[in-house]
């Protein structure tokens, strides 16, 4: 019981740390996103080795320092500091998410991986609500932000990020000795003692090489479709859809203000999904596939409503408003409902991807989560690139095709895992 309480404590502190850091990060915006994404993808290959060498706790602490440094640049911005910080935050992101996945698995067992994933996800996504609420109420209607006000805001965000970084120091080791490990599924750790305490440096290099080995496995190849879809829809709900709402002529002068409210609704959907499907549902294969299927249905409903409610040229207009008219008269409640559904569906896919990776690749969690974030980041960058050139209909069609393929591949992986378990004596 004490060990279970300690693991729950670690997951809550982990979620709070990410909440503080990403509240500050999302509030500051996504300056030089493409540069940091490229660095993150390049460094992703080495992040499992770094996490193995210095441990997940110190890796997250070091990453938090890099995130805080990025936010500090906004206080007295300059061109060279933006480029440098974008490169450093790419390195920090690769380490942070790899270490987070490893630490989450390390503090979960077979019966709690889904609950812990949902708990962490709900806390993390609160950052979308807090960040967007702050911007909406503090900057709503403002067209010119004074230098003093800007510095005050970014200093506050820097303090918030530093608090999140320091919270990682409050994490405690929860690895029981081998003789205390339980033999039954309830309470059994996902990690073996051999993995928790690697004894020589050879394991470090094996963990990096494991990325290439895992990329050749049938399970990762199948899950890569679902990971790729999570990258496309991440780019869509975090950037494209808000831009579409802001460019919709029929929303009038309220259009720009609706962007912040849309982000809040996405965050609420993420929190509801993380809490409902992570904390309520038990970790069994039937419900895991059901959650992913629900996520696909929710997203497809949102895509259809967006198709009817938002002008087709909304993503490609720049300084002007839309010229085309959608099938329905644009409705603010429908637009915000779609924001909520996008967040809800995203939480379905992400919590279950975390859950299945933590369950199947418990002893290779660092390279497995590095692959997940690498594929997700690549496809998010691809979607970010084509979002300014393709009409809304084509962007929605691409997501529908990949979303259906990703859901089908997830079902196949679960079927393979069920068959493997049934064959075990």
Buried (B, 14 or more C-beta within 10 A) or exposed (E): EEBBEBBBBBBBBBBBBBBBBBBBBBBBEEBBBEBBBBBBBBBBBBBBBBBBBBBBBBBBBBBBBBBBBBBBBBBEEEEEBBBBBBBBBBBBBBBBBBBBBBBBBBBBBBBBBBBBBBBBBBBBBBBBBBBBBBBBEEBEEEEEEEEEEEEEBBBBBBBBBBBBBBBBEEBEEBBBEEEEBEEEEEBEBBBEBEBBEBEEEEBBEBBBEBBEEBBEBEBBEBBBBBBBBBBBBBBBBBBBBBBBBBBBBBBEEEBBBBBBBBBBBBBBBBBBBBBBBBBEBEBEBEBBBBBBBBBBBBBBBBBEBBBBBBBBBBBBBEEEBBEEEBEEEBBBEBBBBBBBBBBBBBBBBBBBBBBBBBBBBBBBBBBBBBBBBBBBBBBBBBBBEBBEEBBBEEBBBBBBEBBBBBBBBBBBBBEBBEEEEEEEE
